[in-house]
């Protein structure tokens, strides 16, 4: 006698193993058009970069010259880790021969990297942070890569990439790769948020969670409280509030991708406010804040500077920075109430 329960379980497992990232993108678009095929291929290339970086990270403690600093600083004025350079080169190499993108704009590069043979009108731009949270690398804690895809608007003749100085609603797709106990790729093309886990035995990212929805409220608040005395008083007041009220739990790992991943799935709020001396904050709008804002809105959450939706912020330069408050709708609104009260008091 055939056990139908076993057969059904086997079929479900097979369907899951067959739902690769590129297939899922086409399914979400309900199309096999040239544009859909391009977007699927773009996501496949990003996944390949993630696999290569993941492989390097998994062996980094055994390889010479894989960890530590290069002795140089990037355009942000930050010390560059060797893995920052490696991961940046991986993304360039993966896309150089793809025919899919005209240019790549990275947090690690002062100007975009152009691939002239790929630059007819209407091609795409990949915007990315190759290694987010690189301070975690030498202690084997989680790090990530953040990415967004934008359509190139017109021929970028002078190489200024001026069309990238637009708000986050111009993003076609966004996501991140989390290098943790397992390697996960989370993405959205405007049809919800979907999570994939790398199966090393198949060498493929396999669908593990579809249509992720962020709870309207969560207990977690994630912030570097070591900067407490550098913040505006309104942000200090918010921290005092959560310290005095039950139902709030602090979690902070030092890598934006890891902290955001927890908030996305469990709810709560991540915040990286500006300081008195640097009100623009630390996080880069194009490479970090806007891609994650795209995701959180697709999952039912919100992202704000405290006074403006992150997705509506227009950068004045490629490496513009912005404060970030991101997560569950109710929790972002609570932080905003303190920020707006402080803004009103300073007028």
N, C-alpha and C positions, 0 to 999 in steps of 0.2 A: 504493500500500500504506500502511495506517495504522500509524504508529509508536505501539505500545501504551505504550511507556515514557514518551513525551511526554504521552499521554492520562492516564496514572496520575499523573504529576507535576503536571499541570494540575488534576486532581481533588483531589489532596492540598493543593495551594496554595489552591484554592477553599474547601475544608473549613476550612483554617486561617484564611483571611480571614473566614469566616462565624462562627467561634467567638468571639463577643463575650463580654464579662464577664457581662452579664445572662443570656444563654443558658447560659453555663457554670454559674452558680449553680443554675439550675433543673435542669440535668443532674446536678449533684452531689447535689441533694436528691431526685432521682427523683420529682419531684412538681410539679404545677401548682396545688397547694392555695393558699388565700388566704395562709397563713403563708409559703409558699415564694415566692409572688408579691411579698409585702411585702419579704422579704429580698433578692430580686433587685432590686427597685426601690430599696432602700436602697443597695445596692452601685452601682447605676447613678448615683444622686445623688452618691455619694462620687467616682465617676469623673468626673462633670461638674465638681465642685469642683476636682479635680486638673487637668483640662484648662484651666480658667480660670486657675488659679494658674500652670500651666506656660506658658501664653501670656504672662502678665505677666512672668514671670521671663525668658523668651527675649528680651523687648524692654526689660528693666529699665534697661540701660545707655543707652538712647536716650530714656527717658521722664523728665520732670521729676518730682521728689518721689517716685520709686519706691524709691530706696535711701536709706540713712542712718538716723539715729535720730529718733524723734519728740520726744525731750526729756522723756518720761515713763518711769515704771517700772511693771512689772506687779505682780501679787500676790506673785510670787516675790522681789521686790526687784531685778529685773534690768531693765536699760535696754531699752526697746522699740524694735525696728526698724519702719520704715514697712511693710515687707513682712509683718511679724507681724500688724499691724492689718489690712492688706488681706486676707491669707489667712483670718484669723479671720472677717472680714465676709463673705467668699465662702461659707464653710461655712454661716453663719447664713442668708444670702440663698438659697442653694440648697435648704435644708431648710425654710425658713419657710412656703412655699406647697405643700409636698409632701404634707402630711397623714400623714407617716410617723413622725415623732418628736414626743414631748411636750416634750423639752428637749435642749439641747446643753451639755455640760460641757467647757470648754477650759482648757488651761494658761494662757491669756492672760486669763481672766475669774475674778474672785474667787468668784462664785456661778454656778450654771447659768443658761442663758438659756432661759426658758420660752415655749412657744407654746400658750397656753391652749386654743385651739380644737382642738388635736390631742391633748388629754390625757384621753381616757377611760381607764378601767382597762386595763392590759395593753399600753400603747403602748411604744415603744422610746426609748432614750436613746443619742445619739451622743456618745462621749468622744473627744477628739482634741487633738493638738498640731499647730496649723496650719502652723507652720514650725519644724522641728527643725534645729539647726545654723545659726541665723541669723548667727552670727559669720562664716560663710563667704560671706555674700551680697555684700559689697562687693568681694570678690576673685574673684567668678565661679566659686566652687567648689560642689560638689554640696550640696544641702540636701534635705529631705524633709518629708512630712506623715505622722503616725502616727494610727491610728484604731482604735476598738473599738466594738462594738454590744452593748448590754445591754438586757434586758427590764426595763421598769419594773415593780416588784413592789408592787402596791397603789396607791391614790390618794395622790399626794404633796401633801397638802392644805396643809401648812405651808411648802412650798418649801425644806426642808432637804436634800432628796435623800439622806436617811439610808440608803436602800436601796442606794446606790452604795458604801457603806462595807462592801464584801464582797470576798472574794478573787477572783482572776482566773479561777477555774473558773466564775464566773457569766457570763463573756463568751460571747456567741453567735457572734461573729465578730470578727476582728481583721486588721489589715494595715497597709501603709504605701505611700506613693507616693514614689518616688525621682525627683528632678529632676536628671538628669545628662546625658550625651551623648544619651541617649534618655530619655523619661519612662516609667517602669515602675510598675505597680501590682501588689503582691504581697498575696495574701489567703488566709485560711482560714476556713471555717465548720465546722471540726471534721472535715473529710474530706480531709486532706492540705493541702499548701501549693502554690499555683499562681501563676504569674507571667504578667503581661500587659504588652505593650509598646504604647505609643500610636503608631498609624499616622496621621501628620498628613494623609495624602492621603484617608483614610477618615473621620478624626475619631473613631476608635474605638480602644478598648483591645482588642488581639487576643492570644489565647492564644499565648505563646511558650515556656512551660515548664510542664509538668504534673507534679504529685507530686514536688516538690523534696525531696531527702533530703540532710541534712547529714552529711558523713563523720563517723565516730566519732572521728577524730583529724585535726588539721590543723596545719600548721607556723606559722600566723599567730597572734601575740598582739597585741591592739590595746588600747592604754592610753595615757593622757597621762602620760608619765614625768616631765613637768615638775612633777608633784605628789608626786614620790618622797618627799621629806623631810617631807611632811605626813601620810603614811600610817602606820598601825600597823606595827610591825616585821615582823609575819607577811607582809604584802603586799610589803614591801621584800625579804624573804627569797625570795619567789617570783620577783621580778624578777632577783635575783642568780642564782637557779637557772637561769633561761632564758638568762642571759648566759654562764653557764659551760658549758652543754650545747649540742651541735650540734642542728640540726634545728628551730630556732625563728627566725622572721622577724618583725620589728616592722613593723606598718602602722597608722598612725593618721591620720585625715583631719579630725577635729574636728566631724563631724556623725554622730550616733548612727546614723541611717538608713543612711548610706553605709558606715560601718564594719560595721554588722550585716549589710548586704546581702552584703558580701564573705564574712563568716564563714558565713552561711547557705548560700551556694553552694560555698564552697571549704573550709570547716572551719576549726577553730582556736577562739580564745576572745577575746571582748571583755570588758573589765572596767573598771568605774568604782567603785572601792571608796570607803568612807567615809574620813574623815580623823580624826586624833586629836581635833581641835576639833569636827568635825561627823561623828560616826560614822554618822548616818543617810544620808550621801551627798548627791549632788546631783540625781539623776534622780527624776522623779515616777513613783510607782507606777501610778496609774490611766492616765496619758497616755502613758507611755513604757515602763516596765519590764514591766507586766502584758500589754499587747498583744503585745510582741515575745516574751515568754515563751510566750504562747499559740501563736505561730507556730513557735518553735524546737521546742517539744514535738511539734507536729504533723509536723515535719520529722525527728524522731528525735533531737533534741538536748536540752539541759537549760538551765535558768536558775535561779540561786541567789543568795541574799544572802551566801553563804559558810557559813551555818549553817542555812538554811531554803530550801525551794523557793519561788521568787518567786510561783508560782501559788497558794500557800497563805497568803501574807501578807495580813492584813486591815488596811486603812488605818484610822487613827483620825481622819482628816480628808480632805477632797477633794484637797488638794494635798500629801499625805504623800509623803515621799521615801524612797528605799531604795538601799542599795548594789546593784550588779548585776554578776554574773558569768554570761555567757551564751555558748553556742556548742556545740561538739562535746562529747559525753558524757565522753570520756576527759580532755579538756583542762579542762573545768569541774571534774571530780573532782580533778585535780591542784591547781588553785588552791584548792579547798575544803580539801584536806589541809593546806595551809599555814594557811588561815584558822582551821580547827578546832583546829590545834595551838596557834595564838596565843590562841584563846579559852580553851582548857584551861589554858594557862600563866598567864592573868590571873585565874583563879578562886582 
